[in-house]
Amino acid sequence: MLHTTAIRSRFLRWVMPLAITALTMPAQATRQHTGARDDVLRVHLLYTNDMHGYLAKREAGFMNPEFPPTLGGAASAAAYIKRIRDEAAAAGEGCLLLDAGDLFQGTRLGEETQGGAVVEWMNRMGYDAMVLGNHDFDLGWKNARRLATMCDFPALGANVVIEENGRRVDWVKPYTMVETAGVRFGILGLVTLDTKTMVGKEQLAGVDFRPVDETAREFVPELQRAGADVVMVLGHMGVPPGFEKRMEAVEKKIALPPEERRKGLNAQEFVHAVPGVDVLVGGHIHWGLRKPYEDPVTHSVCFQTYARLSGVGHMILLIDKKTHTFAGWEQAHSDGTEVTLFTDYVWPDPEHEKEIDAEVSRAEAGMDEVICMLKVNLGRGQAEHILGQVVSDAFRASANADVAFSNRGGIRRELRRGAVTPRDLYEVLPFNNELELYTVSGEVLRQILETGVSGNRHDLELSGAHLVVDQARPNGEKLVKIEVGGEPLDPERQYRVVTTSYLAQGSIGWDILTEYPAEPVGMNDLEAAVRYFRANNPMVRKFVPRIERLHDS
């Protein structure tokens, strides 16, 4: 029998996190909003971005690993959206529902249906518009076209063009007009230019992307001539963390010709470069704005949520009654721009929940088998990390290779100690990248590894080798020491090197890999990880750097 003190202790351990969660939930604003004025119309702006297939309810371990609250996913989003629409209609106010792209890559349901399940849910919810994200092209532009044509609402992408002639593709619209509460919203869709480097060249063959600022300067006046009262951009691009300190860099970057910019514009840079945009709804970077960002010069206002349908963005746009011009914004609740979809706060819609659960159960059969007991946490970071080492070890083992490497961006969540299932590993490696094996000389391997540390790159996750990098040296000469299997690199020896098909296609600057032939390993990254964790059960790991950096500021 448990002692009374022990019972009380266990009770508090379970109840207190729930009580704290309840106390910190956003309170819905009253119908008469703070600062309400009779001279404005109110339009509720509801928005999502970077859903990545996360329709199902799930535990929010990233909020509280020990006692995670439950997020209701699409069923809670449906309940919240319906409630706000009903309230807005009763009050004579308008409502918009928008999505800023990256629909499906990240869950088994999203991957198995190639995004179709997400679009079907969005159709049911009656979205007003969406823009494609870079991950929506991961399975090729033809699948992006399929998703766009599945939509019962406008799918946008004004800067998506045919590579051969620069003409806009005909399977997405550049913009749409949506009228609500008597106000005409002209909504322009823009896809991040970084899609060109983040998606394999084979997937994009025949399709190209124009710079977002050039495209907007063409279409903003057209929207105004077409009668838009408010000009909005639905863009798969985000305002970055630390935006407060970036204005000098912003001005420097937008002054460059597009061909000289290292990357495409983010949302902060875009709204500073393009006048005439009232509101931008963005995403892409998986970082939400609790308070909208307003450009100090153009006064464009930016909104974005975090990601994976953990919440729904909700703000109230204020529109001047006489002129129908954008007059500002107002919070809909006390917790900022985003409503986190805790089931204790937004109870899931039963019908949506039943249908989604059935689809998920079918798609995820067998994903909850325990395949390994993990004795330590495998975390991530901004540079080389322990989980990246384990993942690369799994790749190397899959091909009996000398060296394996991956990129940090392909590893999407950490693993905590305890039972590991295929579901956990799928969330770590959700993109189903095939593994590709190269046989190259030591000199070529050196050039490949130099690519992984060029500039200020810190995204190389490595197995089988040890590097010493001098960041002060020029690109192509940064590696002052390379060991493979504990021995100095031999320029004449042939080495077996394995990486993902994503990098093998030349993505994110790995063009060198397209210059050499590769053969398929015969399994993808997830399969390799599942096999490796099974074979190393239980697993205990300690982080020992494989990449040492000198003069790294």
Beta strands, then each sheet from edge to edge (+ up, - down):
strand 1: 40-48
strand 2: 58-59
strand 3: 70-71
strand 4: 94-99
strand 5: 129-131
strand 6: 155-156
strand 7: 160-162
strand 8: 175-180
strand 9: 183-191
strand 10: 207-209
strand 11: 230-236
strand 12: 279-281
strand 13: 293-294
strand 14: 301-303
strand 15: 311-320
strand 16: 326-331
strand 17: 338-340
strand 18: 372-374
strand 19: 403-407
strand 20: 418-420
strand 21: 434-441
strand 22: 460-463
strand 23: 465-470
strand 24: 479-484
strand 25: 487-488
strand 26: 494-500
strand 27: 519-524
strand 28: 547-550
sheet 1: 6+ 5+ 4+ 1+ 15- 16+
sheet 2: 6+ 5+ 4+ 1+ 15- 17+
sheet 3: 2+ 3-
sheet 4: 7+ 10-
sheet 5: 8+ 9- 11- 12- 14- 13+
sheet 6: 18+ 20-
sheet 7: 22+ 19- 26- 21+ 27-
sheet 8: 25+ 24- 23+ 28+
end
